[in-house]
């Protein structure tokens, strides 16, 4: 038995020509001919051809290769040989030992023609077999790293807030209820109240990247019942502009990092250019946005208070033509469609100091300056017919000197969708959760 040498990744084989190395990976394809056996082995960095001349009776390598199936996990130890005829990097591996670590059952349940829903049923195979899916998670990692880097550079503290709540948060709608010993608990639909408590706790700037739960029976390409939220809250702000400035800098930093690390791979795999946006991003008020859209025939009855997806795409198109920018902040949403804790300008109590950020027409963020005065919060909650009793813990955070503050919540999956040009948030998530999917 040959002593297994340490593993070399396929991408590093060129540096080992003439040496004996070990490659670990999956069987990508098999061509078992009368005189020769060709097996392509794939790891997460690329593919290599294993070439073996049959030795007949007693040839252990021939027997091992003959018994392989596509996607079997193998460890092949052999000599790296320069062979310009081989299309895969001009290299081949001549095996000295083949270990079948886990033989894959056959046939495989999915192939390149399988539809999305069935691919999601076999997501581990789907991700393993498609370089595009592998790239997605590498991009996600770099994107998060870039956001964290920026947040840390601005003096933010990373917090971990509870996902279990004793009362239904924010509105009482769209929350999942679950049994909690002898009473009910709810899954947090946002870390909103908790990050505001962190501000009241004297932590100057906070952020969290964590799970968010929404009990909306939405079957669109951009909704999920559990997703990863990027949340930020900043104390001692002068106005909501401080929050928007923070977000555009954070996104620009993160997108630049992705462009540097993966720009070329994204272009090749997804056909998308990773363009670093210029700052500041354009800003437009909700009233202006509606005026522009209605002039083009959107919402002819003039009944819509909020922008629907069509309106969001329309305003993004307008900004792209007028300003040459992919991003736009829509600001000053009406009070009626915003939560009670959004601050209202003294001169226009029917509006809120809030915003949504659209990227190529998809809403990726909601943010606002928060109301930090206890008596105003109580009044605004009452106006929305919310009982103060379940809100008591939250309201208490504002009774003893909470500073002015504001923040934002961003959907990580939606950012990836736009960045990589994906059709659905199902593809931008490792294991998607929706109204009809709780598995695998």
C-alpha positions as CSV (number, residue, x, y, z in Angstrom):
1,X,0.0,0.0,0.0
2,X,1.4,3.4,-1.1
3,X,1.5,5.9,1.7
4,X,-1.0,8.6,0.8
5,X,0.8,11.9,0.0
6,X,-0.8,15.1,1.2
7,X,-3.7,16.4,-0.9
8,X,-3.0,18.8,-3.8
9,X,-5.9,20.8,-5.3
10,X,-6.4,20.5,-9.0
11,X,-5.7,24.2,-9.5
12,X,-2.2,23.7,-8.1
13,X,-1.2,20.6,-10.1
14,X,0.9,22.5,-12.6
15,X,3.5,23.2,-9.9
16,X,3.9,19.4,-9.3
17,X,4.7,18.1,-12.8
18,X,6.8,14.9,-12.5
19,X,5.9,14.4,-8.9
20,X,3.6,11.9,-7.2
21,X,0.6,13.6,-5.5
22,X,-2.8,12.9,-4.2
23,X,-6.0,14.4,-5.6
24,X,-9.3,14.1,-3.8
25,X,-12.6,14.8,-5.5
26,X,-15.6,13.5,-7.4
27,X,-15.8,11.5,-10.6
28,X,-17.0,13.9,-13.2
29,X,-17.0,11.6,-16.3
30,X,-15.8,8.1,-17.2
31,X,-14.5,6.9,-20.6
32,X,-13.6,3.2,-20.2
33,X,-12.1,2.0,-23.5
34,X,-10.8,-1.4,-24.5
35,X,-7.1,-0.5,-23.9
36,X,-7.3,2.8,-21.9
37,X,-9.4,4.1,-19.0
38,X,-10.0,7.9,-18.7
39,X,-11.6,9.3,-15.6
40,X,-12.1,13.0,-15.1
41,X,-11.9,13.9,-11.4
42,X,-13.3,17.2,-10.1
43,X,-12.6,19.1,-6.9
44,X,-13.9,22.6,-6.0
45,X,-11.0,24.2,-8.0
46,X,-11.2,22.4,-11.3
47,X,-10.9,19.1,-13.2
48,X,-8.0,16.7,-14.0
49,X,-7.9,13.7,-16.3
50,X,-6.7,10.4,-14.8
51,X,-5.2,8.2,-17.6
52,X,-4.6,4.5,-17.0
53,X,-3.4,1.8,-19.5
54,X,-5.2,-1.4,-18.7
55,X,-2.9,-4.1,-17.3
56,X,-5.4,-7.0,-17.4
57,X,-5.6,-9.8,-14.8
58,X,-4.6,-8.6,-11.3
59,X,-4.5,-4.9,-12.2
60,X,-6.0,-3.4,-9.1
61,X,-6.2,0.1,-10.5
62,X,-8.1,-1.2,-13.6
63,X,-10.6,-2.9,-11.3
64,X,-11.1,0.2,-9.1
65,X,-11.6,2.5,-12.1
66,X,-14.0,0.0,-13.7
67,X,-16.2,0.0,-10.6
68,X,-16.6,3.8,-10.5
69,X,-19.8,5.7,-11.1
70,X,-20.3,9.5,-11.8
71,X,-20.1,11.6,-8.6
72,X,-18.3,8.8,-6.6
73,X,-15.9,10.3,-4.0
74,X,-12.3,9.2,-4.8
75,X,-8.7,9.8,-3.8
76,X,-6.3,9.2,-6.6
77,X,-2.5,9.1,-6.0
78,X,-0.4,9.3,-9.1
79,X,2.3,11.1,-11.1
80,X,1.5,14.5,-12.7
81,X,2.4,14.4,-16.4
82,X,2.7,17.2,-18.9
83,X,0.5,16.3,-21.9
84,X,-0.3,19.2,-24.3
85,X,-3.0,17.0,-26.0
86,X,-5.1,16.9,-22.9
87,X,-7.7,19.7,-23.0
88,X,-7.9,20.1,-19.2
89,X,-4.8,22.3,-18.5
90,X,-2.5,20.2,-20.6
91,X,-1.9,17.8,-17.7
92,X,-2.9,14.3,-16.7
93,X,-2.6,12.1,-13.7
94,X,-1.1,8.6,-14.1
95,X,-2.6,6.7,-11.1
96,X,-0.5,4.5,-8.8
97,X,-3.3,4.1,-6.3
98,X,-7.1,4.6,-6.5
99,X,-9.2,4.7,-3.3
100,X,-13.0,4.7,-3.7
101,X,-14.0,6.6,-0.6
102,X,-17.8,6.6,-1.3
103,X,-19.3,5.1,-4.4
104,X,-22.3,7.1,-5.8
105,X,-25.5,5.3,-6.5
106,X,-26.7,5.4,-10.0
107,X,-28.5,6.9,-11.8
108,X,-28.2,10.4,-10.3
109,X,-31.5,12.1,-9.4
110,X,-30.7,15.3,-11.3
111,X,-28.9,16.4,-14.5
112,X,-28.3,19.7,-16.4
113,X,-31.9,19.6,-17.7
114,X,-33.6,19.2,-14.3
115,X,-36.0,22.1,-13.3
116,X,-35.3,24.3,-10.3
117,X,-37.8,22.7,-7.9
118,X,-36.3,19.3,-8.3
119,X,-32.8,20.6,-8.2
120,X,-33.7,22.2,-4.8
121,X,-34.9,18.7,-3.6
122,X,-31.3,17.5,-4.3
123,X,-29.6,20.8,-3.5
124,X,-26.3,19.3,-2.3
125,X,-25.8,17.6,-5.7
126,X,-27.1,20.7,-7.5
127,X,-24.5,22.9,-5.8
128,X,-21.7,20.3,-6.1
129,X,-22.2,19.8,-9.8
130,X,-22.6,23.4,-10.9
131,X,-19.6,25.8,-10.8
132,X,-22.0,28.7,-10.9
133,X,-23.5,27.6,-7.6
134,X,-20.1,27.2,-6.1
135,X,-19.1,30.7,-7.3
136,X,-22.3,32.1,-5.7
137,X,-21.2,31.2,-2.2
138,X,-17.7,32.4,-2.8
139,X,-19.2,35.8,-3.9
140,X,-21.5,35.8,-0.9
141,X,-18.6,35.3,1.5
142,X,-16.6,38.1,-0.1
143,X,-19.7,40.4,-0.1
144,X,-20.3,39.8,3.6
145,X,-16.6,40.2,4.4
146,X,-16.7,43.6,2.6
147,X,-19.8,44.7,4.6
148,X,-18.2,43.7,7.9
149,X,-14.9,45.4,7.0
150,X,-16.7,48.7,6.3
151,X,-18.8,48.4,9.5
152,X,-15.8,47.6,11.6
153,X,-13.9,50.5,10.1
154,X,-16.7,52.8,11.2
155,X,-16.5,51.6,14.8
156,X,-19.6,49.3,14.6
157,X,-20.1,46.6,17.2
158,X,-21.4,43.3,15.9
159,X,-24.4,42.1,17.9
160,X,-26.3,38.8,18.1
161,X,-30.0,39.4,19.0
162,X,-32.6,36.9,20.0
163,X,-34.7,35.2,17.3
164,X,-37.3,34.2,19.9
165,X,-39.7,36.8,21.1
166,X,-42.4,36.8,23.8
167,X,-44.8,39.1,21.8
168,X,-45.5,39.5,18.1
169,X,-43.1,42.3,17.1
170,X,-43.7,45.4,15.0
171,X,-47.2,44.8,13.7
172,X,-48.4,41.4,14.9
173,X,-48.8,40.3,11.3
174,X,-46.4,38.1,9.3
175,X,-44.9,36.4,12.4
176,X,-44.5,32.7,13.0
177,X,-46.0,31.5,16.2
178,X,-44.5,28.5,18.0
179,X,-45.0,26.6,21.2
180,X,-42.7,27.7,24.0
181,X,-43.1,25.4,27.1
182,X,-46.5,26.4,28.3
183,X,-47.0,29.5,26.3
184,X,-46.5,31.0,22.8
185,X,-43.4,32.5,21.3
186,X,-42.8,34.2,18.0
187,X,-39.9,34.2,15.6
188,X,-38.3,37.6,15.1
189,X,-39.3,39.2,11.8
190,X,-36.4,41.6,12.2
191,X,-33.8,42.5,14.9
192,X,-35.3,46.0,14.8
193,X,-36.4,46.4,18.4
194,X,-33.2,44.7,19.8
195,X,-30.8,46.8,17.8
196,X,-32.6,49.9,19.0
197,X,-32.2,48.6,22.6
198,X,-28.4,48.2,21.8
199,X,-28.4,51.9,20.9
200,X,-30.2,52.7,24.2
201,X,-27.6,50.5,25.9
202,X,-24.9,53.0,24.8
203,X,-23.4,50.9,22.0
204,X,-22.7,53.7,19.5
205,X,-23.1,51.8,16.2
206,X,-24.4,48.3,15.8
207,X,-24.8,45.7,13.0
208,X,-25.9,42.2,12.7
209,X,-25.9,39.6,9.8
210,X,-28.4,36.9,10.8
211,X,-31.7,35.1,10.1
212,X,-35.0,36.9,9.7
213,X,-38.4,35.2,9.6
214,X,-41.4,36.5,7.7
215,X,-44.7,34.6,7.7
216,X,-45.9,36.0,4.3
217,X,-47.5,33.6,1.9
218,X,-45.7,35.2,-1.0
219,X,-44.8,33.1,-4.0
220,X,-42.7,35.7,-5.9
221,X,-39.2,35.3,-7.1
222,X,-37.9,37.7,-4.4
223,X,-39.6,36.4,-1.2
224,X,-38.5,33.8,1.3
225,X,-39.9,32.9,4.7
226,X,-36.4,32.8,6.2
227,X,-33.6,34.9,4.8
228,X,-30.4,36.5,5.9
229,X,-30.7,40.1,6.9
230,X,-27.9,42.7,7.1
231,X,-29.0,45.1,9.8
232,X,-27.3,48.4,10.9
233,X,-28.3,51.0,13.6
234,X,-26.4,54.2,14.2
235,X,-26.7,56.5,17.2
236,X,-26.3,60.3,17.5
237,X,-27.3,60.9,13.8
238,X,-28.4,64.4,12.7
239,X,-30.8,63.1,10.2
240,X,-31.7,60.1,8.0
241,X,-29.1,61.2,5.4
242,X,-26.4,59.9,7.8
243,X,-27.9,56.4,7.4
244,X,-28.1,56.6,3.6
245,X,-24.5,57.8,3.4
246,X,-23.4,54.9,5.6
247,X,-25.2,52.4,3.4
248,X,-23.9,53.6,0.1
249,X,-20.3,53.6,1.4
250,X,-20.8,50.1,2.8
251,X,-22.2,48.7,-0.4
252,X,-19.6,50.4,-2.6
253,X,-16.8,49.0,-0.4
254,X,-18.3,45.5,-0.5
255,X,-19.0,45.5,-4.3
256,X,-15.4,46.7,-5.0
257,X,-14.2,43.8,-3.0
258,X,-16.3,41.4,-5.0
259,X,-15.3,43.0,-8.3
260,X,-11.6,42.6,-7.4
261,X,-11.9,39.0,-6.2
262,X,-14.5,37.5,-8.6
263,X,-15.2,40.1,-11.3
264,X,-13.7,37.9,-14.1
265,X,-15.4,34.7,-12.9
266,X,-18.8,36.5,-12.6
267,X,-18.4,37.8,-16.1
268,X,-17.5,34.3,-17.5
269,X,-20.1,32.3,-15.4
270,X,-23.1,34.7,-15.1
271,X,-22.4,37.1,-18.0
272,X,-22.6,40.1,-15.5
273,X,-20.3,43.0,-15.1
274,X,-19.6,43.9,-11.5
275,X,-19.6,47.6,-11.6
276,X,-18.5,49.6,-8.6
277,X,-21.1,52.4,-8.2
278,X,-20.2,56.0,-7.7
279,X,-21.4,57.9,-4.6
280,X,-23.6,59.6,-3.6
281,X,-26.4,57.4,-5.0
282,X,-29.3,59.4,-6.5
283,X,-32.1,60.3,-4.1
284,X,-35.8,60.9,-5.0
285,X,-38.8,61.5,-2.8
286,X,-41.7,59.1,-3.0
287,X,-44.0,62.0,-4.2
288,X,-41.5,62.8,-7.0
289,X,-41.2,59.1,-8.0
290,X,-45.0,58.7,-8.2
291,X,-45.3,61.9,-10.3
292,X,-42.7,60.7,-12.8
293,X,-44.3,57.3,-13.0
294,X,-47.9,58.6,-13.4
295,X,-46.8,60.8,-16.2
296,X,-45.7,57.6,-18.0
297,X,-49.1,55.9,-17.3
298,X,-48.4,54.0,-14.1
299,X,-51.3,53.8,-11.6
300,X,-53.8,55.8,-13.7
301,X,-56.3,55.9,-10.9
302,X,-53.8,57.5,-8.6
303,X,-54.7,55.0,-5.9
304,X,-51.4,53.4,-5.0
305,X,-49.6,54.8,-1.9
306,X,-46.6,52.4,-2.3
307,X,-44.6,51.4,-5.4
308,X,-45.4,48.0,-6.8
309,X,-42.6,46.0,-8.5
310,X,-43.5,47.5,-11.9
311,X,-43.2,51.0,-10.3
312,X,-39.9,50.1,-8.8
313,X,-38.6,49.0,-12.1
314,X,-40.0,52.1,-13.8
315,X,-38.3,54.5,-11.5
316,X,-35.0,52.6,-11.7
317,X,-35.2,52.9,-15.5
318,X,-35.9,56.6,-15.2
319,X,-32.9,57.1,-12.9
320,X,-30.6,55.0,-15.2
321,X,-31.6,57.2,-18.2
322,X,-31.4,60.5,-16.3
323,X,-28.4,59.9,-14.0
324,X,-26.7,56.8,-15.4
325,X,-26.9,55.1,-12.0
326,X,-28.1,51.6,-11.1
327,X,-29.0,52.6,-7.5
328,X,-31.7,55.0,-6.2
329,X,-32.9,55.9,-2.7
330,X,-36.6,56.6,-2.6
331,X,-37.3,58.7,0.5
332,X,-40.2,60.2,2.5
333,X,-42.7,57.4,2.4
334,X,-46.2,58.2,3.7
335,X,-46.9,57.5,7.4
336,X,-49.7,55.2,6.4
337,X,-47.4,52.5,4.9
338,X,-44.5,52.8,7.4
339,X,-44.2,51.4,11.0
340,X,-45.1,53.5,14.0
341,X,-41.4,53.9,15.1
342,X,-40.3,55.8,11.9
343,X,-39.7,59.5,12.7
344,X,-41.9,62.1,11.0
345,X,-40.8,65.5,10.0
346,X,-42.4,68.2,12.2
347,X,-43.6,70.2,9.2
348,X,-45.0,67.2,7.4
349,X,-46.5,64.7,9.9
350,X,-48.1,62.6,7.1
351,X,-44.6,61.6,5.9
352,X,-41.7,59.6,7.4
353,X,-38.0,60.2,7.4
354,X,-37.5,56.8,5.7
355,X,-36.1,55.3,2.5
356,X,-36.0,52.2,0.4
357,X,-32.9,51.4,-1.7
358,X,-33.5,50.0,-5.2
359,X,-30.8,48.3,-7.2
360,X,-31.7,47.8,-10.8
361,X,-35.3,48.1,-9.8
362,X,-35.3,45.6,-7.0
363,X,-35.8,46.8,-3.4
364,X,-32.8,45.6,-1.4
365,X,-33.1,47.8,1.7
366,X,-35.6,49.6,4.0
367,X,-34.3,52.2,6.4
368,X,-35.3,55.2,8.4
369,X,-34.5,57.6,11.2
370,X,-36.3,56.2,14.3
371,X,-38.5,58.1,16.7
372,X,-36.5,58.2,19.9
373,X,-38.9,60.2,22.1
374,X,-41.0,58.0,24.4
375,X,-44.2,60.1,24.4
376,X,-44.1,60.5,20.6
377,X,-43.7,56.7,20.1
378,X,-46.7,56.0,22.4
379,X,-48.8,58.5,20.4
380,X,-47.7,57.1,17.0
381,X,-48.4,53.5,18.2
382,X,-51.9,54.5,19.3
383,X,-52.6,56.1,15.9
384,X,-51.9,52.8,14.3
385,X,-54.3,51.1,16.8
386,X,-51.4,49.3,18.5
387,X,-51.8,48.4,22.2
388,X,-48.9,49.8,24.3
389,X,-49.0,46.7,26.6
390,X,-47.2,44.2,24.4
391,X,-44.8,47.0,23.4
392,X,-43.8,47.8,27.0
393,X,-40.3,46.3,26.9
394,X,-39.6,48.1,23.7
395,X,-41.0,51.5,24.8
396,X,-39.1,51.3,28.1
397,X,-35.9,51.6,26.1
398,X,-36.8,55.2,25.3
399,X,-37.8,56.4,28.8
400,X,-34.3,57.0,30.1
401,X,-32.3,59.1,27.6
402,X,-32.2,57.2,24.2
403,X,-30.2,59.3,21.6
404,X,-31.4,60.1,18.1
405,X,-30.7,57.1,15.8
406,X,-31.5,55.4,12.5
407,X,-30.7,52.3,10.7
408,X,-31.4,49.9,7.8
409,X,-32.3,46.3,7.0
410,X,-30.9,44.8,3.8
411,X,-31.7,41.4,2.2
412,X,-28.5,39.6,1.5
413,X,-30.1,37.2,-1.1
414,X,-31.6,40.1,-3.0
415,X,-28.2,41.8,-3.3
416,X,-26.8,38.5,-4.7
417,X,-29.7,38.2,-7.1
418,X,-29.1,41.5,-8.7
419,X,-25.3,41.2,-8.6
420,X,-25.3,37.8,-10.4
421,X,-28.4,38.4,-12.5
422,X,-30.4,35.5,-11.0
423,X,-34.0,34.8,-11.8
424,X,-35.1,33.9,-8.3
425,X,-34.0,34.2,-4.7
426,X,-34.3,30.4,-4.5
427,X,-31.0,30.3,-6.4
428,X,-29.3,32.9,-4.1
429,X,-29.9,30.8,-1.0
430,X,-28.2,27.5,0.0
431,X,-31.4,25.9,1.3
432,X,-34.4,27.9,0.4
433,X,-37.4,28.2,2.8
434,X,-40.8,29.3,1.4
435,X,-44.5,28.8,2.1
436,X,-44.3,25.3,0.3
437,X,-40.7,24.3,1.2
438,X,-39.3,23.3,4.6
439,X,-37.0,20.6,3.2
440,X,-34.3,19.5,2.7
